Amino acid sequence: MTTAIDPVAVSGTIANAYRRYLRSLVSPRDPSIAAALRDAIDAEAHQQLVKGPYLEATPPFVTGLSPSELIEEGILSPAFASLASPSFPLDRPLYSHQEESIRAIRAGRNVVVATGTGSGKTESFLLPIVDRLLREHAAGTLGAGVRAILLYPMNALANDQLKRLRSLLAATPQITFGRYTGDTEQTTEWARKKFGKQFPGQPMLPNELLSREQMRATPPHLLLTNYAMLEYLLLRPQDMELFASVGGSSTWQFIVVDEAHVYDGASGAEVGFLLRRLRERVSGSAPLQAIATSATVGTDAARAARFASDLFGLPFASGEQGPADVISARRVRYDDIPTWGEFTTEELDLDSPEALLGAAQRHGSNDPALPALFASITIWSLLYSLAIFLIGCLILWLIIYTSVRAALSSHRRVQAEDAAFAKGIAAQRHN
């Protein structure tokens, strides 16, 4: 699930990074001016440099059943409960589009997850794929071999997915995963050294394959890569083991293309041919399931289905006849969100925190957090005004200091010129 962030802390981190950039950009030679400029940049009133953070009031996504309820229903296997952790509680409801995607993939359908950023697209396909692997393990059929390939347009996205997999599969060593990109080391020894430098203090999971050497010897169940590297993998003899069958049958079950909307035009045609070659190489008795995710593929289900069909060369239902393979997110309607009631025109024009608090209480809000919120707003307003005053004083001091320094410098220069002139006159008289 999407991890909550502290917007105040994040905005502070961004502001600090911006201040560091400004300090490196401007370097006055005069030490006093440099110190004054540094103090001005580091002042608490960084709102002069960075505005916000701003609160955008968007309605939440509609929720569905929780993983524990899907386990009870039989959509998810009982072994799925082993994934429970503080960051992934099984009793927390999924978004409705996540539940819909899990059901569709469980039913063997091809799926396009066309939901916005921050909507949990990754969990929409990752949870049912991991559930399939857990079912195989429970049945005693989970051997070596790739079950799902996850294609990303950028290595940064693949790296981000690695972090999620480390968290999700930390207590599930039977499911292996690995990232095979240009950054992947050849040998396990070098890969372990690199991991230790990049993630000091973080333990290496036994089910994360770090090197090409490991993945060629025992292909991971979840293979993360990009389309450029996939092209090489299909051509190189040393990587043939990734596509080899086990016991005469292919182990491959899923092809996942993240951010599918970037593959349009010529690049889309190239990736489309690449995916067809991959299917030809690994297709077994059971058809491969195709999954695409995109935040910007559009809301037209028929158009999104055609796009996915062209990309994968597989059928995607638009929903015109029967269930749709294009899954979109739904948000809670504003009319369904509890409010304090209708505010009057006079109340809407209030700008005093105390007056707004009184209006909220008149409309039935007795939340004890509200007075604390408005008190903190008042304090921060006072601090902001004080900071603005101090910055104004500092700027005025800088102007006065610079003017006085320039005047003194000019006065000393004039004195030096007068002394030199007088010295010259004296020398002439002496001669």
C-alpha positions in Angstrom: 0.0 0.0 0.0 1.0 3.6 -0.4 3.2 4.8 2.5 2.1 8.0 4.3 4.5 10.9 4.2 5.0 13.9 6.5 4.3 16.8 4.1 5.9 19.3 6.6 9.1 17.3 6.9 9.3 16.8 3.1 8.8 20.4 2.4 11.5 21.2 4.9 13.9 18.8 3.2 13.2 20.4 -0.1 13.7 23.9 1.3 17.0 22.9 2.9 18.2 21.5 -0.4 17.3 24.7 -2.2 19.1 26.8 0.4 22.2 24.6 0.0 22.0 25.2 -3.8 21.8 29.0 -3.3 24.8 28.9 -0.9 26.8 27.1 -3.5 25.6 29.4 -6.3 26.5 32.8 -4.8 29.9 33.2 -3.2 30.8 36.9 -2.3 34.5 37.5 -1.8 34.0 39.8 1.2 33.7 37.5 4.3 31.3 39.8 6.1 28.9 40.0 3.1 29.2 36.3 2.5 28.3 35.6 6.2 25.4 38.1 6.1 24.1 36.5 2.9 24.4 33.0 4.4 22.5 34.1 7.5 19.8 35.6 5.3 19.5 32.3 3.2 19.4 30.2 6.4 16.8 32.4 8.1 13.8 30.6 9.5 11.5 32.6 7.2 12.4 30.3 4.3 8.9 31.0 2.9 10.6 33.9 1.1 12.4 31.3 -0.9 10.0 28.3 -0.9 6.2 28.7 -0.7 4.0 26.2 0.9 3.4 23.4 1.6 -0.1 23.8 0.2 -3.0 21.5 1.1 -5.0 20.2 -1.9 -8.4 19.0 -0.8 -9.1 16.1 -3.2 -11.6 13.4 -2.2 -10.1 10.0 -1.3 -10.4 6.9 -3.5 -13.3 4.6 -2.9 -12.2 1.6 -0.8 -13.1 -2.0 -1.2 -12.5 -5.2 0.8 -9.3 -5.7 2.9 -6.8 -8.5 2.1 -8.1 -10.5 5.1 -11.6 -10.4 3.7 -10.3 -11.5 0.3 -8.5 -14.4 2.0 -11.8 -15.4 3.7 -13.5 -15.2 0.3 -10.9 -17.4 -1.3 -9.7 -14.7 -3.8 -6.3 -14.6 -2.0 -4.7 -17.8 -0.6 -4.4 -18.4 3.2 -0.6 -18.2 2.7 -1.0 -14.6 1.8 -1.4 -13.8 5.5 2.3 -14.3 5.8 2.9 -11.0 4.1 1.3 -9.1 7.1 3.5 -6.4 8.5 3.2 -3.0 10.2 3.5 -1.3 6.8 1.0 -3.8 5.2 -1.8 -4.6 7.7 -4.2 -7.2 6.3 -7.2 -5.5 7.9 -6.7 -2.2 6.0 -9.1 -1.9 3.2 -7.8 -1.8 -0.4 -8.9 0.7 -2.9 -11.8 -0.5 -5.0 -9.6 -0.5 -8.2 -7.0 -2.6 -6.4 -9.6 -5.1 -5.4 -11.0 -5.2 -8.9 -7.6 -5.7 -10.4 -6.8 -8.6 -8.0 -10.1 -10.3 -8.9 -9.4 -9.8 -12.7 -5.9 -11.2 -12.5 -7.0 -14.0 -10.3 -9.5 -14.9 -13.0 -6.8 -15.0 -15.7 -7.7 -11.8 -17.5 -5.4 -9.3 -19.1 -5.6 -6.0 -17.3 -4.8 -2.3 -17.8 -4.6 -0.5 -14.5 -5.4 3.1 -15.7 -5.3 5.0 -12.4 -3.6 8.2 -11.3 -0.3 8.8 -9.5 -0.4 7.7 -5.9 -3.4 5.3 -6.4 -1.5 2.1 -5.6 -1.0 0.8 -9.2 1.9 -1.3 -8.1 -0.1 -3.2 -5.5 -2.9 -3.7 -8.1 -0.7 -6.2 -10.0 2.0 -7.1 -7.5 -0.3 -8.6 -4.8 -2.1 -11.1 -7.1 1.2 -12.1 -8.7 2.7 -12.8 -5.3 -0.4 -14.6 -4.3 0.0 -16.9 -7.3 3.5 -17.7 -6.2 2.4 -18.4 -2.7 -0.2 -20.8 -4.0 2.5 -22.6 -6.0 4.7 -22.8 -2.9 1.8 -24.3 -0.9 1.2 -26.8 -3.6 4.9 -27.7 -3.7 5.4 -26.7 -7.3 7.4 -23.4 -6.8 10.7 -24.3 -8.3 13.3 -22.1 -10.0 12.4 -20.1 -13.0 10.9 -16.7 -13.9 7.2 -16.4 -13.3 6.8 -12.7 -14.0 8.8 -10.1 -15.8 8.3 -6.4 -14.8 9.4 -4.0 -17.5 10.1 -0.4 -16.5 11.0 2.6 -18.8 13.7 3.8 -16.4 16.1 2.2 -14.0 15.0 4.6 -11.2 11.5 3.0 -11.3 12.9 -0.5 -11.2 15.0 0.6 -8.2 12.0 2.0 -6.4 10.2 -1.3 -7.0 13.1 -3.2 -5.5 12.6 -1.3 -2.2 8.9 -2.3 -2.1 9.8 -5.9 -2.8 12.4 -5.9 0.0 9.7 -4.7 2.4 6.9 -6.9 1.1 8.9 -10.2 0.8 11.3 -9.8 3.8 9.5 -12.6 5.6 8.9 -14.7 2.4 12.3 -16.1 1.4 10.7 -18.7 -0.8 9.9 -16.0 -3.4 13.0 -14.7 -5.2 13.4 -11.5 -7.1 16.1 -9.6 -8.9 16.9 -6.6 -11.0 18.7 -7.2 -14.3 19.8 -3.9 -15.8 23.0 -2.3 -17.0 23.8 -1.5 -13.3 23.7 -5.1 -12.2 27.1 -6.5 -11.4 28.4 -9.6 -13.1 29.7 -11.5 -10.0 28.0 -12.0 -6.6 31.1 -10.8 -4.8 31.1 -7.4 -6.4 27.3 -7.1 -6.2 27.5 -7.7 -2.4 30.2 -5.0 -2.0 28.1 -2.6 -4.1 25.0 -3.3 -2.0 26.9 -2.7 1.2 28.1 0.7 -0.1 24.7 1.8 -1.3 22.7 0.5 1.7 25.0 0.6 4.7 23.5 -1.2 7.7 20.7 -2.8 5.6 20.7 -6.6 5.6 20.8 -8.5 2.4 17.8 -10.7 1.9 18.4 -14.3 0.9 15.7 -14.1 -1.7 17.1 -11.0 -3.5 19.4 -12.1 -6.3 22.0 -9.3 -6.7 24.2 -10.4 -9.6 23.9 -11.6 -13.1 25.8 -14.7 -12.0 23.1 -15.6 -9.5 20.2 -14.9 -11.9 21.7 -17.0 -14.7 22.2 -19.9 -12.2 18.8 -19.7 -10.6 16.4 -17.3 -12.4 14.3 -15.3 -10.0 10.6 -15.6 -9.8 10.2 -11.9 -10.3 12.5 -10.4 -12.9 12.8 -6.6 -13.1 14.4 -5.0 -16.1 13.9 -2.5 -19.0 13.1 -3.1 -22.6 16.6 -2.3 -23.8 18.1 -4.9 -21.5 15.4 -7.4 -22.5 16.5 -7.1 -26.1 20.0 -8.2 -25.0 18.7 -11.0 -22.8 16.8 -12.5 -25.7 20.0 -12.4 -27.9 22.8 -13.5 -25.6 23.5 -17.2 -25.2 24.7 -16.7 -21.6 21.3 -15.5 -20.6 19.3 -18.3 -22.2 18.6 -19.9 -18.8 16.2 -17.1 -18.0 13.9 -18.3 -20.7 14.5 -22.0 -20.4 11.6 -24.4 -19.7 11.6 -26.6 -16.6 10.5 -30.2 -17.0 9.5 -29.5 -20.6 7.1 -26.6 -19.7 7.6 -22.9 -19.4 7.4 -21.3 -16.0 6.5 -17.8 -17.3 3.1 -16.6 -16.4 3.0 -12.7 -16.4 4.3 -9.8 -18.5 4.0 -6.5 -16.7 4.7 -3.2 -18.5 4.8 -0.2 -16.1 4.1 3.3 -17.4 2.9 1.8 -20.7 1.9 5.2 -22.1 5.5 6.1 -22.8 5.7 3.4 -25.5 4.0 5.2 -28.3 4.9 5.9 -31.9 8.2 4.3 -33.1 9.2 3.2 -29.6 5.8 1.6 -29.1 6.1 -0.4 -32.3 9.6 -1.5 -31.2 8.5 -2.6 -27.8 5.4 -4.3 -29.3 7.6 -6.5 -31.5 9.9 -7.2 -28.5 7.0 -8.4 -26.4 5.8 -10.6 -29.2 9.3 -12.1 -29.5 9.3 -12.7 -25.8 5.9 -14.4 -25.9 7.1 -16.6 -28.7 10.1 -17.6 -26.7 8.5 -18.4 -23.4 4.8 -19.3 -24.2 3.8 -22.6 -22.7 0.6 -24.6 -22.5 -1.0 -21.8 -20.5 -1.3 -18.3 -22.1 0.7 -15.5 -20.6 -1.2 -12.8 -18.8 -0.4 -9.2 -19.9 -0.7 -6.4 -17.4 -0.1 -2.7 -18.2 -0.2 0.3 -15.8 -0.4 3.9 -16.7 -1.4 7.1 -15.0 -2.0 9.0 -18.2 -3.4 6.5 -20.7 -6.7 8.3 -20.5 -10.2 7.6 -19.3 -11.6 6.2 -22.5 -11.8 2.4 -21.8 -12.1 1.4 -25.5 -9.1 3.5 -26.5 -7.0 2.1 -23.6 -8.0 -1.4 -24.5 -7.0 -0.9 -28.2 -3.7 0.6 -27.1 -2.9 -2.4 -24.8 -4.0 -4.9 -27.5 -1.7 -3.2 -30.0 1.2 -3.2 -27.6 1.0 -6.8 -26.4 -0.7 -8.4 -29.3 -3.3 -9.9 -26.9 -7.0 -9.2 -26.5 -8.2 -6.7 -23.9 -11.9 -6.2 -23.4 -13.1 -2.6 -23.3 -16.3 -3.5 -21.3 -18.7 -2.9 -24.2 -19.6 -6.6 -24.0 -18.9 -8.3 -20.7 -16.3 -7.4 -18.0 -13.8 -4.7 -18.8 -10.1 -5.3 -18.7 -9.4 -1.6 -18.2 -9.6 -0.7 -14.5 -9.9 2.9 -13.4 -10.0 4.5 -10.0 -13.1 6.0 -8.4 -13.1 8.8 -5.9 -15.6 9.4 -3.1 -18.2 11.9 -4.2 -18.1 15.3 -2.5 -21.7 14.8 -1.6 -20.8 11.7 0.4 -18.1 13.4 2.5 -19.3 14.5 5.9 -19.2 18.3 6.3 -20.0 20.9 9.0 -23.0 22.1 7.1 -23.6 25.2 4.9 -21.6 28.2 5.9 -23.2 31.7 5.5 -21.7 34.3 3.3 -20.5 36.2 6.4 -18.8 33.1 7.8 -17.0 32.4 4.6 -15.5 35.9 4.7 -14.0 35.4 8.1 -10.2 35.6 8.2 -9.7 35.3 12.0 -8.8 31.8 13.2 -10.9 32.3 16.4 -13.9 33.4 14.3 -13.5 30.4 12.0 -13.2 28.1 15.0 -16.4 29.5 16.4 -18.2 29.1 13.1 -17.1 25.4 12.9 -18.3 24.8 16.5 -21.7 26.4 15.7 -22.0 23.9 12.8 -21.5 20.9 15.1 -17.7 20.4 15.1 -16.4 19.6 18.6 -13.1 18.1 17.6 -10.5 19.0 20.3 -7.8 19.1 17.7 -9.3 22.2 16.0 -8.4 24.7 18.8 -4.8 23.3 18.8 -4.7 23.7 15.0 -5.8 27.3 15.0 -3.5 28.1 17.9 -0.6 26.7 16.0 -1.7 28.7 12.9 -1.7 31.9 15.1 1.7 31.1 16.5 3.2 30.5 13.1 1.6 33.7 11.7 3.3 35.7 14.5 6.6 33.9 13.9 6.3 34.6 10.2 5.7 38.3 10.8 8.6 38.4 13.2 10.8 36.7 10.6 9.8 39.1 7.9 10.6 42.0 10.2 14.1 40.5 11.0 14.8 39.9 7.4 13.9 43.5 6.6 16.2 44.7 9.4 19.0 42.5 8.0 18.6 43.8 4.5 18.6 47.4 5.8 21.7 46.6 7.8 23.4 45.1 4.7 22.5 48.3 2.7 23.8 50.6 5.4 26.9 48.5 6.0 27.7 48.3 2.3 27.2 52.1 1.9 29.3 52.9 4.9 32.0 50.5 3.8 32.0 52.0 0.3 32.2 55.5 1.8 35.1 54.6 4.1 36.9 52.9 1.2 36.5 56.0 -1.0 37.6 58.3 1.9 40.8 56.2 2.4 41.5 56.3 -1.3 41.2 60.1 -1.3 43.4 60.3 1.7 46.0 58.1 0.1 45.9 60.2 -3.1 46.3 63.4 -1.1 49.2 62.0 0.8 50.9 60.9 -2.4 50.3 64.3 -3.9 51.7 66.1 -0.8 54.7 63.8 -0.9 55.3 64.6 -4.5 55.2 68.4 -3.8 57.6 68.0 -0.9 60.0 66.1 -3.1 59.9 68.8 -5.8 60.6 71.6 -3.2 63.5 69.6 -1.8 65.0 69.3 -5.3 
